């Protein structure tokens, strides 16, 4: 009879050498079997009506699960972040899952891991998925990494509906009089629900009928008069495609209009230059990640600003009549998805914003639900994307500000490989063999590169949380290298630093890490948590604080466009919101080649977008792109299907 773990299930039996991620997942699903959803739900005390199955491997969890447990004390809140990574990734998702498995399956603590849904851009591009890896991953990993429950597709649909509505409205306004516009907008002489929101915004009596409006009111209501040069809303798709960064729309033969000023003149092409973002960079995704409930989702979606009128007034999704329709498209996506790890511990998967070009964290509601489900003695392990300079900073300053939740512990994931790179090692590139320095002992490189880890520890401590460093062990790491990382972390003020081998061993390999996190939480005080800046400061002050305190920059430079946008946002009342800086994940600076802890640099802000619905401003720095491109040999070359069994093959 096989031994059982702390949850009463058969202990994990890892293979050596560790198979590919998809082979591990398919072996667990096929040989061990998934824990039936009702049994998975019982771990968390979920009632039958609190789990909405989505196939046999996943289920939606409605938000009333949180509300029913409003009086229950929340569990320990832990965020997992990392150092500036190599392009190969350093196992932050793997550590998040491994730690949750250790706390739950090995230590017997009620634990939920909260992670993001991965974008198909990197899944088929260069980085791979985000289910974790080896024996510390979410299963079935192919379902997790591909469509899941369709939330990202819902974001794409909602974003592009708004883009179509924006384009169409400008098209029709260009050729129609105020009276003609009003008749077409209100053919039955009635205002729809969303139209009454615009009437209220304009100070027009909502009890009036369209035919009762004065000429001035008719013009104010019907004509948005959008200045095309101010439009910041772009179309999106969940694919890496560099050729869509700049496009021209409206070139078809039917996209011509007759000027309303000169109806007898020639038809004019209604075209303009625009571009695409990747779906996970959409403000709709950020709204999903930060919304507290369905009403909040509706309010945030309706408040999203797409551009400005020629008079300088912000134009919102509700002004375009789109807010309600967007919410209908997103209503199911608001519910987190319940899945499980290879050791049958629960996972909530929700939202998927990138950290380098968006907020980089899973949803507020997933964390809130999880914290109530685990109870006072339990643990919620949530992940912040990429390095701590972007994902963790945004977790603390944006997500925790929106939720009011206070973490007790930050786990910073470091690897010998990445620290060697930061210490002056050769470049690391996806698809190319590692240089010999990364496969043999180089303690001096590790010690020099540990400066990067030290800076991240110092940054995390500024927020008042205990810091535990997880040294994610690779098979080529030596004891001397691992100990050098531990000592550097402890000397920098980390609460503890632990070598962890969860990729190869599952939760057992992260048991010491789990013990360290338990102790850090028990000795931590959530009331010590604090933000880095006051949101009421000016836009430039907040950007400056992040750039100097977190990145170590000497200062910030702004393009003429960014300066103009700052003035516009301050005038419109959007200035008192948090800041979500888009920059490279590979360095503290905006130069991805500047490793270690760069000094003597300045941050260059080339433009700033206002994510008014989500509730933050979005400075874009350096050369960061809001839709990635594909490499010469994308990951999709290896992905195929076994047509006899239907099994996915080659997915990592």
NORSULHU-V467942 format. One record per residue. N is the residue number from 1. RES is the residue in three letters. NEAR is the number of other C-alpha atoms within 8 Angstrom. Layout:
n:N res:RES near:NEAR
n:N res:RES near:NEAR
//
This chain:
n:1 res:UNK near:2
n:2 res:UNK near:5
n:3 res:UNK near:6
n:4 res:UNK near:9
n:5 res:UNK near:10
n:6 res:UNK near:10
n:7 res:UNK near:9
n:8 res:UNK near:6
n:9 res:UNK near:7
n:10 res:UNK near:8
n:11 res:UNK near:9
n:12 res:UNK near:7
n:13 res:UNK near:4
n:14 res:UNK near:9
n:15 res:UNK near:6
n:16 res:UNK near:6
n:17 res:UNK near:4
n:18 res:UNK near:9
n:19 res:UNK near:9
n:20 res:UNK near:8
n:21 res:UNK near:12
n:22 res:UNK near:12
n:23 res:UNK near:8
n:24 res:UNK near:12
n:25 res:UNK near:14
n:26 res:UNK near:9
n:27 res:UNK near:9
n:28 res:UNK near:12
n:29 res:UNK near:11
n:30 res:UNK near:7
n:31 res:UNK near:6
n:32 res:UNK near:7
n:33 res:UNK near:7
n:34 res:UNK near:8
n:35 res:UNK near:8
n:36 res:UNK near:8
n:37 res:UNK near:11
n:38 res:UNK near:7
n:39 res:UNK near:8
n:40 res:UNK near:13
n:41 res:UNK near:11
n:42 res:UNK near:9
n:43 res:UNK near:9
n:44 res:UNK near:9
n:45 res:UNK near:7
n:46 res:UNK near:10
n:47 res:UNK near:8
n:48 res:UNK near:6
n:49 res:UNK near:5
n:50 res:UNK near:10
n:51 res:UNK near:12
n:52 res:UNK near:9
n:53 res:UNK near:9
n:54 res:UNK near:9
n:55 res:UNK near:6
n:56 res:UNK near:7
n:57 res:UNK near:11
n:58 res:UNK near:11
n:59 res:UNK near:13
n:60 res:UNK near:12
n:61 res:UNK near:12
n:62 res:UNK near:10
n:63 res:UNK near:10
n:64 res:UNK near:7
n:65 res:UNK near:11
n:66 res:UNK near:11
n:67 res:UNK near:7
n:68 res:UNK near:6
n:69 res:UNK near:9
n:70 res:UNK near:7
n:71 res:UNK near:4
n:72 res:UNK near:8
n:73 res:UNK near:7
n:74 res:UNK near:10
n:75 res:UNK near:13
n:76 res:UNK near:13
n:77 res:UNK near:13
n:78 res:UNK near:13
n:79 res:UNK near:13
n:80 res:UNK near:15
n:81 res:UNK near:17
n:82 res:UNK near:14
n:83 res:UNK near:13
n:84 res:UNK near:14
n:85 res:UNK near:13
n:86 res:UNK near:11
n:87 res:UNK near:9
n:88 res:UNK near:9
n:89 res:UNK near:8
n:90 res:UNK near:12
n:91 res:UNK near:10
n:92 res:UNK near:14
n:93 res:UNK near:12
n:94 res:UNK near:15
n:95 res:UNK near:16
n:96 res:UNK near:14
n:97 res:UNK near:14
n:98 res:UNK near:17
n:99 res:UNK near:15
n:100 res:UNK near:14
n:101 res:UNK near:15
n:102 res:UNK near:16
n:103 res:UNK near:16
n:104 res:UNK near:14
n:105 res:UNK near:15
n:106 res:UNK near:13
n:107 res:UNK near:10
n:108 res:UNK near:9
n:109 res:UNK near:10
n:110 res:UNK near:13
n:111 res:UNK near:14
n:112 res:UNK near:14
n:113 res:UNK near:13
n:114 res:UNK near:16
n:115 res:UNK near:13
n:116 res:UNK near:14
n:117 res:UNK near:14
n:118 res:UNK near:12
n:119 res:UNK near:15
n:120 res:UNK near:12
n:121 res:UNK near:11
n:122 res:UNK near:12
n:123 res:UNK near:14
n:124 res:UNK near:10
n:125 res:UNK near:14
n:126 res:UNK near:11
n:127 res:UNK near:10
n:128 res:UNK near:11
n:129 res:UNK near:12
n:130 res:UNK near:9
n:131 res:UNK near:13
n:132 res:UNK near:15
n:133 res:UNK near:11
n:134 res:UNK near:14
n:135 res:UNK near:14
n:136 res:UNK near:19
n:137 res:UNK near:15
n:138 res:UNK near:15
n:139 res:UNK near:16
n:140 res:UNK near:10
n:141 res:UNK near:12
n:142 res:UNK near:10
n:143 res:UNK near:9
n:144 res:UNK near:13
n:145 res:UNK near:15
n:146 res:UNK near:10
n:147 res:UNK near:10
n:148 res:UNK near:9
n:149 res:UNK near:6
n:150 res:UNK near:8
n:151 res:UNK near:12
n:152 res:UNK near:15
n:153 res:UNK near:9
n:154 res:UNK near:11
n:155 res:UNK near:14
n:156 res:UNK near:12
n:157 res:UNK near:9
n:158 res:UNK near:12
n:159 res:UNK near:13
n:160 res:UNK near:10
n:161 res:UNK near:10
n:162 res:UNK near:11
n:163 res:UNK near:11
n:164 res:UNK near:8
n:165 res:UNK near:10
n:166 res:UNK near:10
n:167 res:UNK near:8
n:168 res:UNK near:8
n:169 res:UNK near:9
n:170 res:UNK near:10
n:171 res:UNK near:11
n:172 res:UNK near:9
n:173 res:UNK near:11
n:174 res:UNK near:10
n:175 res:UNK near:10
n:176 res:UNK near:9
n:177 res:UNK near:8
n:178 res:UNK near:10
n:179 res:UNK near:8
n:180 res:UNK near:8
n:181 res:UNK near:13
n:182 res:UNK near:12
n:183 res:UNK near:9
n:184 res:UNK near:7
n:185 res:UNK near:7
n:186 res:UNK near:10
n:187 res:UNK near:8
n:188 res:UNK near:4
n:189 res:UNK near:9
n:190 res:UNK near:8
n:191 res:UNK near:9
n:192 res:UNK near:6
n:193 res:UNK near:6
n:194 res:UNK near:12
n:195 res:UNK near:11
n:196 res:UNK near:10
n:197 res:UNK near:10
n:198 res:UNK near:11
n:199 res:UNK near:12
n:200 res:UNK near:10
n:201 res:UNK near:7
n:202 res:UNK near:8
n:203 res:UNK near:6
n:204 res:UNK near:8
n:205 res:UNK near:7
n:206 res:UNK near:7
n:207 res:UNK near:4
n:208 res:UNK near:7
n:209 res:UNK near:9
n:210 res:UNK near:11
n:211 res:UNK near:5
n:212 res:UNK near:6
n:213 res:UNK near:10
n:214 res:UNK near:6
n:215 res:UNK near:6
n:216 res:UNK near:7
n:217 res:UNK near:9
n:218 res:UNK near:13
n:219 res:UNK near:10
n:220 res:UNK near:9
n:221 res:UNK near:10
n:222 res:UNK near:10
n:223 res:UNK near:9
n:224 res:UNK near:9
n:225 res:UNK near:8
n:226 res:UNK near:11
n:227 res:UNK near:10
n:228 res:UNK near:7
n:229 res:UNK near:4
n:230 res:UNK near:8
n:231 res:UNK near:9
n:232 res:UNK near:7
n:233 res:UNK near:8
n:234 res:UNK near:9
n:235 res:UNK near:10
n:236 res:UNK near:12
n:237 res:UNK near:9
n:238 res:UNK near:13
n:239 res:UNK near:10
n:240 res:UNK near:12
n:241 res:UNK near:10
n:242 res:UNK near:9
n:243 res:UNK near:6
n:244 res:UNK near:8
n:245 res:UNK near:11
n:246 res:UNK near:9
n:247 res:UNK near:9
n:248 res:UNK near:10
n:249 res:UNK near:8
n:250 res:UNK near:9
n:251 res:UNK near:9
n:252 res:UNK near:6
n:253 res:UNK near:5
n:254 res:UNK near:4
n:255 res:UNK near:11
n:256 res:UNK near:10
n:257 res:UNK near:11
n:258 res:UNK near:13
n:259 res:UNK near:11
n:260 res:UNK near:9
n:261 res:UNK near:4
n:262 res:UNK near:7
n:263 res:UNK near:7
n:264 res:UNK near:5
n:265 res:UNK near:7
n:266 res:UNK near:5
n:267 res:UNK near:8
n:268 res:UNK near:8
n:269 res:UNK near:9
n:270 res:UNK near:10
n:271 res:UNK near:9
n:272 res:UNK near:8
n:273 res:UNK near:8
n:274 res:UNK near:9
n:275 res:UNK near:11
n:276 res:UNK near:13
n:277 res:UNK near:13
n:278 res:UNK near:15
n:279 res:UNK near:14
n:280 res:UNK near:12
n:281 res:UNK near:13
n:282 res:UNK near:14
n:283 res:UNK near:10
n:284 res:UNK near:11
n:285 res:UNK near:15
n:286 res:UNK near:13
n:287 res:UNK near:13
n:288 res:UNK near:12
n:289 res:UNK near:15
n:290 res:UNK near:13
n:291 res:UNK near:14
n:292 res:UNK near:9
n:293 res:UNK near:9
n:294 res:UNK near:9
n:295 res:UNK near:6
n:296 res:UNK near:9
n:297 res:UNK near:13
n:298 res:UNK near:11
n:299 res:UNK near:10
n:300 res:UNK near:13
n:301 res:UNK near:15
n:302 res:UNK near:13
n:303 res:UNK near:12
n:304 res:UNK near:13
n:305 res:UNK near:14
n:306 res:UNK near:12
n:307 res:UNK near:14
n:308 res:UNK near:14
n:309 res:UNK near:12
n:310 res:UNK near:8
n:311 res:UNK near:5
n:312 res:UNK near:7
n:313 res:UNK near:8
n:314 res:UNK near:10
n:315 res:UNK near:13
n:316 res:UNK near:12
n:317 res:UNK near:15
n:318 res:UNK near:14
n:319 res:UNK near:12
n:320 res:UNK near:11
n:321 res:UNK near:9
n:322 res:UNK near:14
n:323 res:UNK near:15
n:324 res:UNK near:11
n:325 res:UNK near:7
n:326 res:UNK near:13
n:327 res:UNK near:11
n:328 res:UNK near:7
n:329 res:UNK near:11
n:330 res:UNK near:12
n:331 res:UNK near:9
n:332 res:UNK near:7
n:333 res:UNK near:10
n:334 res:UNK near:9
n:335 res:UNK near:11
n:336 res:UNK near:13
n:337 res:UNK near:12
n:338 res:UNK near:12
n:339 res:UNK near:13
n:340 res:UNK near:13
n:341 res:UNK near:14
n:342 res:UNK near:13
n:343 res:UNK near:11
n:344 res:UNK near:10
n:345 res:UNK near:14
n:346 res:UNK near:13
n:347 res:UNK near:13
n:348 res:UNK near:14
n:349 res:UNK near:14
n:350 res:UNK near:15
n:351 res:UNK near:14
n:352 res:UNK near:15
n:353 res:UNK near:17
n:354 res:UNK near:12
n:355 res:UNK near:15
n:356 res:UNK near:14
n:357 res:UNK near:15
n:358 res:UNK near:15
n:359 res:UNK near:14
n:360 res:UNK near:17
n:361 res:UNK near:19
n:362 res:UNK near:18
n:363 res:UNK near:13
n:364 res:UNK near:13
n:365 res:UNK near:13
n:366 res:UNK near:13
n:367 res:UNK near:11
n:368 res:UNK near:9
n:369 res:UNK near:11
n:370 res:UNK near:12
n:371 res:UNK near:15
n:372 res:UNK near:14
n:373 res:UNK near:11
n:374 res:UNK near:16
n:375 res:UNK near:12
n:376 res:UNK near:9
n:377 res:UNK near:9
n:378 res:UNK near:12
n:379 res:UNK near:15
n:380 res:UNK near:16
n:381 res:UNK near:15
n:382 res:UNK near:14
n:383 res:UNK near:15
n:384 res:UNK near:15
n:385 res:UNK near:13
n:386 res:UNK near:16
n:387 res:UNK near:14
n:388 res:UNK near:16
n:389 res:UNK near:12
n:390 res:UNK near:14
n:391 res:UNK near:17
n:392 res:UNK near:14
n:393 res:UNK near:11
n:394 res:UNK near:13
n:395 res:UNK near:13
n:396 res:UNK near:11
n:397 res:UNK near:12
n:398 res:UNK near:14
n:399 res:UNK near:12
n:400 res:UNK near:11
n:401 res:UNK near:10
n:402 res:UNK near:8
n:403 res:UNK near:9
n:404 res:UNK near:6
n:405 res:UNK near:6
n:406 res:UNK near:9
n:407 res:UNK near:12
n:408 res:UNK near:15
n:409 res:UNK near:15
n:410 res:UNK near:14
n:411 res:UNK near:14
n:412 res:UNK near:15
n:413 res:UNK near:16
n:414 res:UNK near:14
n:415 res:UNK near:11
n:416 res:UNK near:14
n:417 res:UNK near:7
n:418 res:UNK near:13
n:419 res:UNK near:17
n:420 res:UNK near:16
n:421 res:UNK near:15
n:422 res:UNK near:13
n:423 res:UNK near:14
n:424 res:UNK near:11
n:425 res:UNK near:10
n:426 res:UNK near:7
n:427 res:UNK near:5
n:428 res:UNK near:11
n:429 res:UNK near:10
n:430 res:UNK near:8
n:431 res:UNK near:5
n:432 res:UNK near:6
n:433 res:UNK near:5
n:434 res:UNK near:9
n:435 res:UNK near:8
n:436 res:UNK near:6
n:437 res:UNK near:11
n:438 res:UNK near:12
n:439 res:UNK near:9
n:440 res:UNK near:8
n:441 res:UNK near:9
n:442 res:UNK near:10
n:443 res:UNK near:9
n:444 res:UNK near:6
n:445 res:UNK near:13
n:446 res:UNK near:15
n:447 res:UNK near:13
n:448 res:UNK near:12
n:449 res:UNK near:16
n:450 res:UNK near:15
n:451 res:UNK near:10
n:452 res:UNK near:13
n:453 res:UNK near:12
n:454 res:UNK near:11
n:455 res:UNK near:9
n:456 res:UNK near:12
n:457 res:UNK near:14
n:458 res:UNK near:10
n:459 res:UNK near:11
n:460 res:UNK near:13
n:461 res:UNK near:10
n:462 res:UNK near:9
n:463 res:UNK near:12
n:464 res:UNK near:9
n:465 res:UNK near:16
n:466 res:UNK near:13
n:467 res:UNK near:16
n:468 res:UNK near:16
n:469 res:UNK near:14
n:470 res:UNK near:14
n:471 res:UNK near:15
n:472 res:UNK near:13
n:473 res:UNK near:11
n:474 res:UNK near:8
n:475 res:UNK near:4
n:476 res:UNK near:7
n:477 res:UNK near:12
n:478 res:UNK near:7
n:479 res:UNK near:6
n:480 res:UNK near:7
n:481 res:UNK near:13
n:482 res:UNK near:13
n:483 res:UNK near:8
n:484 res:UNK near:11
n:485 res:UNK near:13
n:486 res:UNK near:13
n:487 res:UNK near:9
n:488 res:UNK near:11
n:489 res:UNK near:16
n:490 res:UNK near:11
n:491 res:UNK near:7
n:492 res:UNK near:9
n:493 res:UNK near:9
n:494 res:UNK near:13
n:495 res:UNK near:9
n:496 res:UNK near:10
n:497 res:UNK near:13
n:498 res:UNK near:12
n:499 res:UNK near:12
n:500 res:UNK near:12
n:501 res:UNK near:12
n:502 res:UNK near:16
n:503 res:UNK near:13
n:504 res:UNK near:12
n:505 res:UNK near:11
n:506 res:UNK near:18
n:507 res:UNK near:17
n:508 res:UNK near:9
n:509 res:UNK near:14
n:510 res:UNK near:14
n:511 res:UNK near:13
n:512 res:UNK near:10
n:513 res:UNK near:12
n:514 res:UNK near:12
n:515 res:UNK near:8
n:516 res:UNK near:11
n:517 res:UNK near:11
n:518 res:UNK near:8
n:519 res:UNK near:8
n:520 res:UNK near:14
n:521 res:UNK near:12
n:522 res:UNK near:6
n:523 res:UNK near:6
n:524 res:UNK near:10
n:525 res:UNK near:9
n:526 res:UNK near:9
n:527 res:UNK near:5
n:528 res:UNK near:8
n:529 res:UNK near:12
n:530 res:UNK near:7
n:531 res:UNK near:9
n:532 res:UNK near:9
n:533 res:UNK near:8
n:534 res:UNK near:7
n:535 res:UNK near:8
n:536 res:UNK near:7
n:537 res:UNK near:9
n:538 res:UNK near:8
n:539 res:UNK near:11
n:540 res:UNK near:6
n:541 res:UNK near:8
n:542 res:UNK near:14
n:543 res:UNK near:11
n:544 res:UNK near:10
n:545 res:UNK near:11
n:546 res:UNK near:10
n:547 res:UNK near:14
n:548 res:UNK near:11
n:549 res:UNK near:9
n:550 res:UNK near:11
n:551 res:UNK near:10
n:552 res:UNK near:11
n:553 res:UNK near:14
n:554 res:UNK near:10
n:555 res:UNK near:10
n:556 res:UNK near:12
n:557 res:UNK near:8
n:558 res:UNK near:11
n:559 res:UNK near:10
n:560 res:UNK near:6
n:561 res:UNK near:9
n:562 res:UNK near:12
n:563 res:UNK near:9
n:564 res:UNK near:8
n:565 res:UNK near:11
n:566 res:UNK near:11
n:567 res:UNK near:8
n:568 res:UNK near:9
n:569 res:UNK near:11
n:570 res:UNK near:10
n:571 res:UNK near:7
n:572 res:UNK near:9
n:573 res:UNK near:7
n:574 res:UNK near:10
n:575 res:UNK near:12
n:576 res:UNK near:10
n:577 res:UNK near:10
n:578 res:UNK near:11
n:579 res:UNK near:12
n:580 res:UNK near:12
n:581 res:UNK near:13
n:582 res:UNK near:13
n:583 res:UNK near:12
n:584 res:UNK near:12
n:585 res:UNK near:13
n:586 res:UNK near:12
n:587 res:UNK near:14
n:588 res:UNK near:14
n:589 res:UNK near:14
n:590 res:UNK near:12
n:591 res:UNK near:8
n:592 res:UNK near:10
n:593 res:UNK near:6
n:594 res:UNK near:10
n:595 res:UNK near:13
n:596 res:UNK near:12
n:597 res:UNK near:10
n:598 res:UNK near:10
n:599 res:UNK near:7
n:600 res:UNK near:6
n:601 res:UNK near:9
n:602 res:UNK near:10
n:603 res:UNK near:13
n:604 res:UNK near:11
n:605 res:UNK near:14
n:606 res:UNK near:12
n:607 res:UNK near:12
n:608 res:UNK near:12
n:609 res:UNK near:10
n:610 res:UNK near:10
n:611 res:UNK near:12
n:612 res:UNK near:12
n:613 res:UNK near:13
n:614 res:UNK near:14
n:615 res:UNK near:8
n:616 res:UNK near:12
n:617 res:UNK near:14
n:618 res:UNK near:13
n:619 res:UNK near:13
n:620 res:UNK near:14
n:621 res:UNK near:14
n:622 res:UNK near:12
n:623 res:UNK near:6
n:624 res:UNK near:10
n:625 res:UNK near:6
n:626 res:UNK near:9
n:627 res:UNK near:11
n:628 res:UNK near:10
n:629 res:UNK near:8
n:630 res:UNK near:11
n:631 res:UNK near:7
n:632 res:UNK near:4
n:633 res:UNK near:7
n:634 res:UNK near:10
n:635 res:UNK near:11
n:636 res:UNK near:7
n:637 res:UNK near:6
n:638 res:UNK near:8
n:639 res:UNK near:10
n:640 res:UNK near:7
n:641 res:UNK near:8
n:642 res:UNK near:9
n:643 res:UNK near:6
n:644 res:UNK near:4
n:645 res:UNK near:5
n:646 res:UNK near:7
n:647 res:UNK near:7
n:648 res:UNK near:10
n:649 res:UNK near:10
n:650 res:UNK near:8
n:651 res:UNK near:10
n:652 res:UNK near:7
//
